Amino acid sequence: LSAALLHPPSSHFLFPSEAEMKRELSLFAVLLLAFSAVCWLGPHWQPSRRLLSLSVAFNSVEVDWTLAGQPEEDFERWMSNGGLSHDVSDFRGRLALRILAFAVDVLPQSIKKDYAEDLAEVQGVDLSANRPLTWTEELIKDELATQALHGENLTAIDYKYFRFLPKFIGRVLPAQSALSWSSRCWKEVSASVEKLKDKWQLHVKVSKAQRLICNEVFGLFTASHFRIGSFSTPIGGQKTFTFEMRLTEAQTWDVDNLGVRIFAFHENALATMRSVLDTALLFAPLHTKGVTPLAAQRNVDFLEKYRGIEMKKRVAPPGDQPILNESQIHSGDFIGVIRLDGLDPVLAFGMGSHTGHTAVALWEDGQLYIAESTVNGSYWPTNGIQRTPYRQWMAQAKAAGFSVVHAPLREEYRKMFSERGANDFYHRYEGLEYGYHALFTGWIDTTRGNYPCMPPYNSTADKICLVWELLEVGVPIVTRYIPRLEKPFLLAWNQHVTGSAFSYLSGTALYREALSKGMELDLIPAVPEPDGVLYPSDFNNGTQAPSIAMVCDVFVCSIWKAAGLFKGIDDDFSCIEQTNLDVYQLNILEAPKQRPASCIAADPDNALCQLTGDYELHLPKLGQRSMYRHMQEKCPTEPPLYARPSNC
């Protein structure tokens, strides 16, 4: 995945257009998977010492990702070496499959045999193909095979997804005292940095093994470099890692002032790579028209264990005819969606919602439409702000594997809803791209309270959590390889730090600018935004112009706002600050007092009418919160309870 893939294939992969990227928090999931692959495929992988070779210390491989080749081109070559089918055209599907293929290529057969059924179901890539491996991949494969034979025993785990997220240990700055800590394998670990004429050197020392056979993996990051260091027991020692100094001024400032960020992976390399495989399998349906059975089951397992949602198989899903006819749906009614494709379940987990996508019903000129902000891909034909005739939308939703529910407006808000105002707003922004720019504005409201930890939630052991510090280094590194991922991060960060999304400062330049203003770095993504902030945007007709940014729930909320539903608080309500849950929790919605007989027959226990889907979708928090000014601009979203103050 990096410039350090020393023997890349010669074929060339052309990126698809940005219009093929996913909605809502999906790019965040892609970023995490990409970041894990960058770490493991980087030039600085150091194989652990075999038990028999004891404590022989050695230096890191002297190849720096910032110096060797062109990151974008190297990423394209690595992608082209995946053996992906030509019908896998969208970027997110290609990346998920390529990471899946990488994990399959490097993991030993003793691990892969447990995944035979899941891997056989994967479409779009031949996972049994004999792909030519890069030098780095060969090195990783050899190391993992050795660990499988002579390393720690792997145990079955209930919570197997995203276990590759490392724990943040601390920062090591040049000319400052060493950072010391105790780890899983070593009682004493220390790290120090010295700045030389043309490089920085990081010294990591381990001693006093806590176990006879134990493999420790540390991630050593700046916003411009990364190293992965492996330290196996029982005999301690020291390793030195070199970070070259041929950087931009802002990147050099970052190392000198923010230091080398030290992370520890929670498990050994073999178990960590196994989690990459488990997690990548969640996303296998991204490139398929529908959702395959085992992939659906895996996502249901994720939702139950991580989000606390039990999605039961529907007993008797209705046939091809819509369960509600057009006359039973009104303008402004809410449409809640989840697709068991990895991305939507991760969105639900991150936001505390039961949905991963939202849409809204709109009538115009005697025709009922479903309007939404989404993107095209393997299972959806249209990009951006769009509307689709109801019956056509239902057919597309069923083919895509959506579970869909209908939640009507409360009667008083239905009477208040201005159909003309809503349709005028829609036509003003029809064809505008999906709002990647403000992708995380609604979700990240606090410095620490929105980044989820993984289950088990009642455990006293070290928590596996996403933390700001991982984004602090991960965003600048990954966007060097995948520049399109700048859009959901750096544009909004520029807006929050400089007051303009058009400042175009790099990540490290933004960090320096923020600190010069007395702004803590972890506050950067949490700054509240008002509606109306302009971002550089694309329209489907090829026009490029400043415009607002709307992800799916922001679009639904904006339709309601244009229709006059927030005039009771003088429209002092920022739709851009809302999540899926925030939108359908508003008490402008309510479950029908009497469901039609067709809905009751299909789903006796659902308070709403489910329009399609093989699995039940419930919205238990529907319509429970009254609107207020500046609502949900500073709310935490921590699982499993997702508790929040009443006035956040």
N, C-alpha and C positions, 0 to 999 in steps of 0.2 A: 504494500500500500504506500510505500514511501520511496524516496529517491535512493534509499539504501538497498533496494531489491537489485542485487548486483548483476543478475542475469535476466533482465526483463525480456519478455517475448517481443517480437518485432511488430506484431499486428497492432493496429491502432483503433481505439474505441472513440466514437464521437458521442458527446453528451447530448441527450435530448433537451428540448426546450425547458425553461423553468416552469412552464405551465403544467408540467407533468408531476410536480411535487405534491405532497399530501397536505391535507388540511390540518388545522388545529395543532396539537402538540406533537404531531407525527414526526416532524423533523428533529424534535428533541430525542425521540427514541432512535432515529437514524444516527444522530450525533453520538449517542452513547455506544451504539454498536460500532460505529466507525472509529470512535476513540479507542475502544478495546482492541480493534484490529490494528490501528496505528501503533498502539503500545507493543503488541505482540509481534508485529511485523517490522518493527523499526530496526535500524542498523545496530542497535546497542544491546540486543539480547545477549546476555551472558549465560551460557549453560552452567547449571550448578555443578559443583565438584562432586564426582562420584565418591561414594563412601570410602572406597579403597584409596583414592587419591588424597584423602584427608584435607588439609587446610592450605593447599597451594593457592596463593593469591595471584590474580592476573588482572591486567588492565582491560578497559573496555575497548571494543573494536573502534579504531580511529577513523570512523566515517561519520560525518555530521549531516543530518537531514537537511540543514539549511544551506549546505555547501555542495552536496552531491547531486548534480542534475537539476531538473525542473520538477517540482512536486506535482504540478497538475498533469504533466505528460507522463510521469511515472505512475500516477494513480490510474490514468487512462489505460496504460499498458497492462497494469495488474488486473484491471477490470476485464480487459479483452482476453485475458488468459483463463477466464473462468469456465469456458465452455458453455455459456448461457445460450438458450434458444433465441433465435431472432425475434420471436413473438413477444419476448420480454422487453418491452420498449421503455417503460417508465423507470426513472432513476431509482426511486425508493425500492422497487421490486428487484432491480438489478443488484443494488448494493446489498440488500438482505440475502439474496441468493449467493452472491459472491462471498460474503462472510461465512455463510453456511458451508459453501464448498471449501473454503480455507480451513474451517474447523474440522471437517470430515477428512481433508487431506493430511492434516498433521496429527490427529488423534490416533492412538493405537487401536488395533482391531478389537482388543479386549474391552475397550470402552464402546466402540461403535456397534458391536453386536447387540447391545441392549437397546439400540435405536433402529433396528432393522425395519420394523413396520412403519415408523414415522418417516424414515428416509425414503422408503419405497414409494410413499405417497407424494413426495415432493415433485412438483412439475417445474419445467423451465430450465433445468440443469441436470446433466448426467452426473450424479454423484459418484458413480462407480468408474468414471473415466480416469484414465491414467494421465492426469494433467502434468505438464512439466513444472516442477517446483522451482522457485527461486532459491538462491543460496540461503537466505534467511529462513525460508520455510523448511528447507532440508535440515537446518540446524535445530529449529524448534521440534520438528518431527523426531529427530534423533534423541533429543533431550527428553521429550515426553515418553518415548518408548522405554528409555532407561528408567525413568521414574516409575513407569508401570510395572517394571520387573523388580526393581530394587528399592523403590521409595516407600512413602507412607501408604498404608492401605486406604482405599477410597471407600466411603460408606454411603449408603443410600440416604437421601435427604428429602424432606417434604417440600422445602422452599428452595427450589433450584434455579430460579430466574434472577438475573441481575446480581448474582453473587460475585461477579467480576469487578464490581465497584469497590475501589480501594478506600482505606481509612486514611484521613489526613493526619499526619504526625506533627508537622510543623515546618517552619522556614529556616533555612541556613543561609546566612549572609556573609559575604567576604569580611574578613578582619573582625568578626564577632566570635564569641565563645561557641564551642561546639554544642550541638543539639543532642541530648541523650534521652533514651527511652528503653523500655523493655518490650520485647516482641513475643510472638507466639512461639518461636523457636529459640530465641536468645534472651538471656536475662539482662545482658548489657549490650546496647547498640549506641553508637555515637556517629555523628556526621559533622564535618567541618569543611569550609570552602576557603581556598586561597586564590587570590587574583594574581596572575603572572602577566608577563608583557603582552602576550597574544592569546591568552586563554584563562579560563577558570578551572581549577581542579577540585573536585569533591572527593573527600576521603571518607569512606564508610568502614567502620570497624565493628566487628561482632565478637562476643566472647561469652563464656559460661552457657553452654547449650542447655536448654530446658528439656530436650528429648534426644534420645539416641539417634533416631531417624526422623528428620524433619527438614523440609525445604521451605525457605522463606523467600518471598519475592517482593522487592521494593520498587516503586515507581519514583523516579527522580526527574523532576520537571522544572523547566522555566517556561515562560510564554513563547520561547523560541527553540528550545531543545527538549529532548527527552532521552532518558536512559532507563533500561530495565535491568536491575541487578538481582542475581539469584545467589542465595547464601544457604548452603546445606550443612547441617550438623554432621559430626559432633565436634570438630576442632575449629576454633575461631580463627580470625585473621582480618586483614584489611584489603580493601580494593579501592583503586583510584579511578575516578571517572572524569574524563576531560570534556569541557564545554568550550568550543571554539568561540573566538571573540569577533569574528568578521560578521557583524550584525549592523542593523540600523542604529541610529542614536537612541531611539526610543526603546529598542530591544536591549541595548546595552544598559540603559537606565534601569530597565526591569530587573535584570540579573543583579545589578549593584544594589538596588533599593528594595526589591521584593524577594530576592534570593532564589535559591533552589528550593522548590516545594517538595517535601518528602511525603510519600504515601506508602502504605503497607497493604498488600493484598491479603485478604482474610484467609485465603487457603493457598495450598501449593500450586505450582504451575499447571499440573494435570487437572486438578479439581477446578481451577479457574477457567481453563479452556473448555472443560466439560460444561460449565455454566454458559459460556459463549454459545456453545452448540444448542443447549436447551433454550436459551433466549432467542437465538436466531430462528429456531423452529416455530416459535410463536408467529413470526412474520412471514412464514412461507406462503400464506394466501394472498399476499399483496399483489402478486402478478397474475392471479387466476381470476376467472370470471365469477366463480362462486367460491365457497369455502368448503374444503374437503372435510370428511368426518373426523379424522384423527386431529387435524389442526383445530377444528372447532372444540373438540374435547380438551385439548391442551389449553386453549384460551379460557374455557370454562373453569378449568382447574386453576389457572392463574387468577381469575376474577374471584373465585371462592376463597383462595388462600391469602391473596394479597389485598383485595378490595373488600372482602367480606360479603360478596354478592353470590347468591345461589341461583344460577340460571338453569332452570329445569327445562327439559325437553317438552315441547308442547304435545299434548295428547292427540289433538286433531286439528292441525293447521288448516285454515280454509283453502279452497281451491283457487282457480285463476281469477274468479270474480272478486272485486273489492268488497271487503266486509262492510264498509260504509259507502253509500253512494254520495254523489256530489252535494245533494241537498242537505246532508247531515254535517257538512263541514263548512265553516264560515271563515271569512277573512280575519287574519290575526291568530287563528288557532295554531297551536304549537305541535310540531312534528318532531318526536325524539327518536334517535337512530343509534344502534350499535351494530357493528360488523365484527365478527370474531376473527380478526385478521392480525392480531398483535398490536396494531396501532390504536384502534378504538379502545380495547381493554386497558392499554397503558394510559390513554387519556383519562379514562374513568378512574383509574388508580391515582393518577396525579392530581386530579381536580376534586375527587370525592363524589363524582357523579355516577349515574347509571348509564349514561349515554356517552358516545364518542363524537356524535355529530348532531346538529340541530337544523331544522328548516321551519318554514312558516307558510301557511296557506294564504293565498291571495286570489280574490275574484276580480276579473276585469272583462267587460264586454260579454257577459254571460258565460265566461269560461273560468273554471277553477284551475289554478296553477299551484304547484309547490315551488316556492322560491327559496334559494339557498346560496351560500358562498362555499364552493368546493372546487376540486380540480379534476381534470380528466385523467384517466389511467386505464388499467386493464379492465375495470368493471364499471367505469362511468365515462360517457362520451363527451361531456361538455366541461369547459373550464370557466372558472371565475364566478362572478355574480350572474345568476341565471334563474330562469323559471321554466318549468316543464309541465305540460298538461297533466292533470291528476292521474288519469288512467295510464298514460305512458310512463309517468314517474313510478307508479306502483309496479308496473311490469319490470322496469329497470331495477328497482329496489329488490324485488323478489329474485331476479336472476343474479344479482350481486351478493345475495346472502344476507341482506339486512334484516334485523329485527326492528320493527317500527311500531310506535304507539302514537295515538292522537290524543291531545289534551286541549279541551276547548277553553276559550276565554271565559272568565266569569261574566255573568250577564251584564253587570253594570259597565264593564270595560268593552264588551261587545257593542253596546249601544254608543259608547264614546268613540269607538274606532272609526277613524276617517279613512275610508277606502281610497279616496282621491289622494290624500296626503301620502299614504303608503305607496300607491302606484307611481306617483310623481317621483318619490325618492328612488324607487326601484329603477325607473327608466333613466334617471340621472346617472346611475352607477352601473347599469347593465353592461356586462363584458369586462368590468374591472377585475384585475387579477385577485386571487385569494390573498388575504392580508397577512402574508408572511412577516411583514415588517414589525407588526405588533403582536407576534405570535404568543409571547409570554407575558405581555403586559397585564392581562387579566388574571393570570395564574400567580405570578411572582409579585406578591404585595409586601412581603416582609423580608428581613435579611436572613432569617434562619427558619421561619415557620412554614415554608412552602415546599421545602425539599424533602421528599419522602424517605423514610427508613423502610427496610424490608422486614417481613415477619421472620420468626415469631415475635410478636409485639410485647409479650410478657416475659421475654428472656432477659436475664441479667448479664449475659455475655455481651461482647462488643457488638454494637449494632452495625449493620451494613446500610449505609445511608448515602444518598446523593448530597454533596456539600458544595457551597459556592466555590471553594478553592479548586475543585475539579473543573468547574466551568472556567474559572479564571485562567487556567493553563490550557484546557481542552479546546476552547473556542479559537484562540489564536493559532494553535497547532493544526487542528483539523481543517480550518478554513484555508490554510496554505495549500492543502491537497484538494479541497472541495470548495472553491470560492463561492458557489451558490449558497452555501450555508452561512455566509456573511449576512444575508438578508434578514433572517429571523433573529439575529443577535445584534450585529454592530450598528445597524441603522437606528434601532430603538435606543441602543446605548449612547449613540451620538446625540440623539434627541434629549436624553435624560441628563447628560453631562454638559453639553454645549448649548442646548436649547434649539438645535436644528439637526434634523436627520440628514441634511446636506453637507455637514462638516466633513464627512468621510475620513475621520481619524481611525487609525488602526487600533487594535486592542491595546497594545502597550502604550500608544500615545494617549488613548482614553484614560488608562490607569494613571498616567502621569498628570493629565489635566484634572482628573477628579481629585487626586490628593492635593494638588496645588490649590484647589478650592475648599479644602477641608472636608471633602466628601469621602466617606468610607467606601471601599471598593464593593463590598457586598450590598451596598445600597443602590448601586447602578441599575440593576434590572427591576428594582422595587419602587422606583419613583412613580407616583400616580400620574396618569395622563388624562387630560380632558379630551372629549370628543372634538374632532376637527383638525387634529395634528396632521400635517401633510408629509407624505413620503414619496420618493421617486417611484413611480408606478407604471405598469404596462397594462394596456387594454387589448382585448382580443382582436381588434381591428388594426393592431400594429402601432397605435398611438402610444407615446410615452409622455407622461405629464404628472406633475405633483397631484396627489389625491390622498384621500383618507384610506386607512387600512381596516379591513373587516374580515375577521375569521368567522366561522359559522355562527356562533352564538352572538357575536357582536352585530352581525347582519340582522339576525332575528330581532334583537333588542332595538336596533336602529329603525327597523320597520315599525315597531311599536311606538318608538319615540316620534317618528314622522307622522304617525297616525293619531298623535295627541294623548297617548296613554300616560305620559308623565307630566302633563300640564298642571296637575295638582300640586307638584313641587317645583313648578316653574322650569321644568326640564333640567333641573340641577342634578343631573344623573349621568354618569359617564358610562356609556355602553361598552367602550373599549376596555373598561376595567372588569368586565363580567366574564364568568366561565359558564360552561354548560349548566352546572348545578345552580349557579346564581340566577340564571335566567328562568329555569323552570321552577325554582323555589318562590319566585315572586307571586304574591297573592292575586295577581291579575288572572292567574289560571286556576281552575278547579276541576276536579273529576266530575263527570256527569252524575247528576242525582239518580238518573235512571238510564242504564245502558240499554242500547237496542238488544233485542233477543239474539241476534246473530253474534254479537260480541260475547254475551253471556254463554252461549252454546260453545263457542270456540275457546274461551278462557274464563271459566267460572270464578276464579279467584283473583282476577285482575281488576283493579278499580277503573282502569282505562280500557278503551278499545284497542286491541293490538291488530294492526293492519296486515302484517306479514311477518315471517320469520319462523325458523324451526325451534328457536328457544324463546322462553318467556322473557319479556322485558317489563319491569315494574318501575314506577317512579314514586317511591314512598315519601319523599319530601316535597311533593308537588304542592305549590300554592301556600306555603307555610309562612312566608316572610312579607311583611308590609314594606313598601318602598320608603326610602328617606334620602335626604340630600347626601351626596358624596358616598353613596352606599357601596360597600364592598371594595373599598380602595386600600384597606390595610388588614386584610383577613388572612389568617393562617389556614393551611389545608393539610394537616398532619394526620395520616392514618394511625390507627384504624377508625377513630371516632370522628375525625375531621371537625372537631369542636371549634367554635368561633365565638367571639364576643357578640353581643346583640347589636352593637353599634359600630362594628369595624368597617 
